[in-house]
Amino acid sequence: MVSLPLSEDPERPGRMLRLYVCGVTPYEAGHMGHAFTFCAFDVLVRWVERCGVRVRYVQNVTDVDDPLFERARRDGVGWSELARRETEQLVEDMGRLGWRPPDVMPRVSDEIPAILEAVDQLADGGYAYGSDALYFDVSRYPGYGELSHRSRLSMVRKLRDEGLLGAVGREPKRDPLDFPLWRPSAPDEPAWPSRHGPGRPGWHIECSAMSMRYLGPQVDVHGGGRDLVFSHHESERAQSESLTGCVPFARAWMHCGMVRYQGRKMSKSLGNLVRVPEVLERVPPAALRLYLAAHHYRRDWSFRWEALEVAARLAGQLADLIGGPPGPDQPALDLVQEFSSALDDDLDTPRALRALRRAVRRRDRAAAAWMAGILCGDAALS
């Protein structure tokens, strides 16, 4: 089976995988970058479960964050209504792609008590200081930067490029790398009472609190897009280990590559999005899953409509084979071994896809159906 750190299952004898994946800030419908990340983890979950290991899968919804509030202001809609609408759209899109839903999808707005408890513990432990907000004191965590392998200068530059650096000095922030745990809210933003003043949580503490509430002080695998390594995951790691003393916070990290379109990273801010419903107007859901699986989860790649048509042809061949006359009940052993070896090797879905193509060429209905069930989930073939 794929080499992953596993925990003891507290509910029954055996091993389990505690998986936390950073989800969306729901201010606009999901795009191919989201689909790529969430389908990659769907393949992981299905493969681990097929290998007999129980999975506890948590994926958050960041419905309290700056981009959501900015979009709500722009569109003249309430932030909670915008978050609800876009979250429902994401779940619908991923459902059409045959997603195995997470066991828990906590929303930040529902988790404020747990988040405040974590904030208060950090403040009481001397890991935070107050000025215009309550900041995490990075000087208290010497390993800051080790996860992202960035120098101090590189981290400061990235924060500046993303508009997250803020002002530095005795007031309000002592160090450019310090980040807010609790901050005041603008008049049109939600605010909750706290001993640090009314306001809302910082971005990073939200995920720490939610992962610890639903998975405990340590997770086996923490995932998300590669763009989250710094500053989100770097900061999450620092505050989580400071909170619990449990090191490492995540026993393994899985970061998915970026999807490009028209020569640039696909992103909401750039507006160069290809959305799931737009794609599913042209091809069946399983075709999109096969197209996504043709790219290794770690690598950046470019979305191309013409390449999607190749995946659509394979989906059609699969539909004809699986829906045709029954063949032998057991898949060919060499095909099973080839497919299994690929997924055990850092979830190498492109190589697993090649095994699926061989199964189709050999008309091995049992092997093709078994492989498609993992790579495509429950997505419709036609």
N, C-alpha and C positions, 0 to 999 in steps of 0.2 A: 504493500500500500504506500501511497505518497508519504514521504518522510515529513511528518508534522509533529510538533509537541502536543501530547495529549494529556488530559487530566483524568483522575479517577471520577467515575460517575457517582455522584452522591445519592442517586435514587435507586440504582441497581448495580450489581456487580459488572465490572467491565470498564472500558475507557470511553471518554467523551472528548469532543472538541468544543471549546468555548470560543466562539467567533464573534468579533465586533467589527462592523463595517460602517464607516462614516457615510451617512446618507446625504440627502439633498437639502439645500435651503430652498424651500418651495415657492419661488417667486415667478417661475416661468416653466412651461412644460418641459419634461425631460428630453434630452437629445441623445445622439449616438454615443457621446462620451459616457453618459450615465448608463445607457444600455450595455455598453462594453464592460464597464466595471461590474455592474450588478449581475450580468449573465456569466461573467468569469467566476464570480463567487457562487453563483447557482451551480455551475459545473463542479466546483470544489465540494460544495455541500452534498450534491447528489453522488459524487464519487466516494467521498468518505462514508456516507451512509450505506452505499452499496457494498462497501468493504466491511460493514458490520459495526461501525462506530456511531454512537449517538452524537448528534450535533445540537448545541444550544446556540442559536443564531440571533444576534441582536443587531438591528440597523436603525439608526436614529433619524429623526426628522428635525432639522434645525429651523424651527418656526419662530425663533427670537434671534434676529441678526440684522445687521445694517442693510445688506442688499434687499432683503424683504421689505423693510420699512421704506427704503428709497423708492422701490417699485410701487408700493402701495400709495405713496404720496403722488408719484407721477401719474398714476392711473385714477386717482381719486376714489380709492376703494379701501375698506378697512383691512388692516394687516391680517387679522385672523381669518377673514373671509377669503382673502387672496391665498393664504397658506392652506386653508381647507380645500379650496378648489384645485389648486395645483397638486396637492398631495393625492387627492382622489384621482386626478388624471394620471399621475405617475403609477399608482397602484393598478389602474386600469391598463395602462400601456404594458407594464411588466407582466400582468396577468395574461395578456394576449401573447406575450413571448414565452409563456409556459413556465413562469417563475415559480419556484418553491418559496412561498413567502417566508420572511423571517419569523421566528417564534415570537419576537417582541419588536414593535416599531414605536419606541417611546418618542413623544413630542416634547420639546424643551418646555413649552408653556404648561405642560402637565407635571413637570419634574422640578419646579422651583423649590419646594421644601428640601429635597435631597441635594440640590445644587447649593442652596444656602448653607446647609449643614457642612458641606465640603469647604465652602468659602470660610465659614467661621472657624473650622478646624485649622485651616492654613493660617488664618490671622492669629489664632491663639498659640500656634506653634512657632510664631516668629518668622513665618515665610512671606509675610505680606506687610505692606505699609499703606497708609492712607494719605491722599492729597486731594486732587480733584476727583479721584476714583480710588478704589482699593487695588493696588498693584501687587503682582507676584514679584518677589525680589530674586532675580536670577542669580545674584551673587551667592545665594544660599544653596544653589545646585551646581556644583563644579562641572558636571558632565554635560551642561547645556551646549548643544551643537554636535554632539557625538553621533546622534541618530542620523542627522542629515549630512554629516561629514563636511560641515561648513566652518570656515574661519569666522572669527568675530566680525571682521570687515565685510565678509560676504553676507552674513546675516543682516547686518545693519543696512547694507545696500538693498537687499531684497525687501526689507520692511519699508524702506524709503520708496522703492519702485512701486510698491503696492499701496502706498498711501497709509501705511500702518505705523509709521515711525513715531509720529506725535512730537510734542515739544519735550525737551530734556533740560534738566537743571534741578535745583533744589525743589522747585515747583514747576510742573506737577510730577515729573517722572525723574528718578535718580539716574537711570541707565537706559540707553536706547532699547535694550532688549527686554526690559521689564514689560509685562503685559497685564491688562486689566482682568481682575477676577470679578469685580462688581463695579458698575458704573452708573452715573445718573442717566435718567431717560429724558429724551426730548418731550415737549408737551404732547405731541401726537403719538408717542410710543408707549407701550405698556410699562407699568412700574409696579413693583412689589415692595412692601415694607421690609426693612432689614435693620439690624443694628448699625450698619454702615451707611444708612440713609436710604430713602426710597430709590429704586432704580431697577436695573436688570443685569443679568450675568454677562460676563465676557464670553467670547466664543469658545475658548479652549476648555474652560472649567465645565461647560455643559456636557461634553463627551466624557470627561473623567467621571463625573457624578453618575451619568447614565450607565456607563460600562460597569462601574463598581456596584451599582444597585442591582443590576440584572445578571452579572457574571462573577462578582466577587472582586477582590483586590488585584487579581492577576488574570489576564486573558491569555489564551493559548495563541491565537492569531488575531492580529489587528490589521484591518485592511482599509483601502480607500484609493483614491487617485494619487498619482505621483506628485501632483501639485500641492498635496496636503502635508508632505514630509516636513517642510518648513514653511510657515511657522507652527501650523496646527499640531501636528503629531509630536514635534520636538517639545512644544510647550505642554501638551497633554501628558507626555511621559514625565517631564520634570515635576509637574504639580502632583501627579498621581503617586509617584514614588516618594515624594516629600510627605504626602498625606498618610500613606500606609506603611512606609518602610519596607514594602515588598518589592524586591528588585530581582528580575526586571518586571516592569509593569506589563509588557507584552513579551511573550516568549519568542514570538516571530512576527515579522511585519511583512505584509504583501501589498505592494503598491502597483497599481495598474498604469500603463502608459497613456499618453494623451492621443486623442483622435484629432487629426487635422482635416480641414476642408478648405478648398480653394487656396491652399498654400499657407494657411495659418491654423493655429490651435482652435478647435471648435469650442466656442464659449458664448455664454449669454451676453457678456459685455461687448464682444465684437459683432454679435448679431449674425454670425455665419453658422447657423444651426441647421442640422438635418434632424427632424423629429421622428419619433417612432411611428405615429399615425401616417405621416407623409410617406414613409418607406412601405408601410403595410398596405397602402393603396396600390402598390406596384407588384409586390411579391408576397407569398405566404409567410406567416410568422416563422416557421422553421427555416425558411431560406435566410432570413435575417440572422437567426441564431447560428446557422452554419457559416455565414459570412463573418460574423464576429469571432467565431471559434477558429477561423483561418489565421488569426493573429495572436501571437503569444501575449499573455496578459501583461508582461513587463514592458513590452516594446511600444514605442510610438508608431502610428501608422496613419495613412491618409484614406479617407472614405472616397470611394469611386463608384458611381452608379453602374458602370459597365461590369465591374467585378461582382457586383451584387447579382447580376443576371446569371453569372456562372453558378453561384450558390443556388439560385432559383431552379436551374436545370437539375442540380443534384437533388434538391428537395422533391422535384417531380419524379425522378427515378426512384427515390426512396418510397414515395407514395405508391407508385406502381408495384414495386417489389413487396412492400409490407402488406398492401391491400390485395395482392394476388394470391394464387394458389399456395396453400401451406407446404412447407418443405420440412426438412429434419428439425426436430425440437431443439437440438443442442447445437450451438454455434461451433464453428471450426476452432479447434484449440489454438492454432497458430495465430488466427486473427484476434482471439481474446487476449493472448499474451502480448501481441504487438500493441493493441489498444491500451491494455493495462500498463505496460511498460512506459508508454508515452505519458499517461496522466500521472504516473508515479514519479516521473522526471520533471519536477517543478511545473506540473500541470501543463504539459506541452500539448495544447489542443491542436496546433497545426499538424503535428505528427499523428495524433489520434484521428484527425480528420482524414489523413491519408489511409489509415487502416479502415475507416468507414467506407471510403471510396473503393478499396479493394474488395470489401465485403459485397458492395453493390455489383461490381464487375463479376464476381464469382457467384452471384445470385444466392448468397447465403442469407436467407431471410431472417433467421434467428439472430445471427451476428449483427446484421444491419439494424434490426429493431432494438437490440440491447444497447448498441452504441448510440443510436439516435436518442434513446431515452435519457442518456446522460448529457450529450452535447446539446440537444434541443429541448430537454425537459418535456413539458406537456404541450409545447407549441404545435399548432396544426401544420401538417405537411402540405396542405392544399387549401 
